[in-house]
Amino acid sequence: MLCLGIEGTAHTFGVGIVNSKGKILANTSRVYTPPKGGIHPREAAQFHTANARAVLSDALKTAGVDIENIDLIAFSLGPGLGPCLRTAATAARALAAFHDIPILGINHCIAHVEIGRLVARAKDPVTLYVSGGNTQVIAFDAGRYRVFGETLDIPVGNCLDVFAREVGLPHPGGPNVERLAREGKRYVLLPYVVKGMDLSFSGLMTETVRKHRAGADVRDLCYSLQETAFAALVEVTERAVAHTEKREVMLTGGVAANKRLREMLKLMAKEHHAKFFVPPMELCADNGAMIGWTGILAYTHGVRQNLEDTVVNQRWRVDEVSIPWR
């Protein structure tokens, strides 16, 4: 069975082709980079529209198949930015309707977990999913993925990017913050906000910007921002590990590229005698292969949808989705 997965929740338009044995035959994408500021949803959606045909053609060519060989089309139904989601959904529906191929809408966050379980060979991890659009601690329990902790305001990736933008660092902000953090020599006191199992990053970001304007060294601030935000993430993840008694920890999402966050999580996992996993970065970032693989899991375990069922859902939560394949 071959599934063509279409990802389009934010800045990335990706197409992946995966078979039912979990082999990734193609995983192509193009990424929208704003000329200044953050992602503008309509501009990102226009970028996706302009590049969809080329990305699809590249994926089919890389996989060495024709669209007629595809048995299932899956796409990111949510959560995400509305205009971007609708662009990906329109492309998926058009292909499914014209070629008479079954279609499934996939939860973007669950897809991150499932592609990580596939390629990292993790069986039942507590997953820290951190990106520009999401920050959640997720683990499977009683037929669904459950959210054991999440941001109450902005995601950690957005926190890093906004700070970088405010202090004049080039896009993308996260890698530049990480680079300067290595040169920081002094910890600057910043707000550390963990509320039960949830996190808050808006006050942290605002105070870091304020201290920069007051003259604090940007390298020290990058170091302090990372240490504060990541310590909160590790604390909540550690609590979830202790509560669930799972023996695997997985890190995924775009912020998984950060070496300091990896180091902190790996140390925490070791202290709990848990294995630590990070998928390859091309599969941590948004991609079509993760949508395709999750589509295969759902379809082969009886999940079906009609075209009219594929209305995008910007706020589709992880814990609203039944998981028949686990």
Secondary structure, DSSP 4 states (H G I P E B T S, - for coil): -EEEEEE-SSSEEEEEEEETTS-EEEEEEEE---SSSS--HHHHHHHHHHHHHHHHHHHHHHHT--GGG--EEEEEEESS-HHHHHHHHHHHHHHHHHHT--EEEEEHHHHHHHHHHHHH--SS-EEEEE-SS-EEEEEEETTEEEEEEEBSSS-HHHHHHHHHHHTTPPSSHHHHHHHHHTT--SPPP----EETTEE--HHHHHHHHHHHHTT--HHHHHHHHHHHHHHHHHHHHHHHHHHHT-SEEEEESGGGG-HHHHHHHHHHHHHTT-EEE---HHHHSS-HHHHHHHHHHHHTTT----GGG----TT--GGGSB-TT-
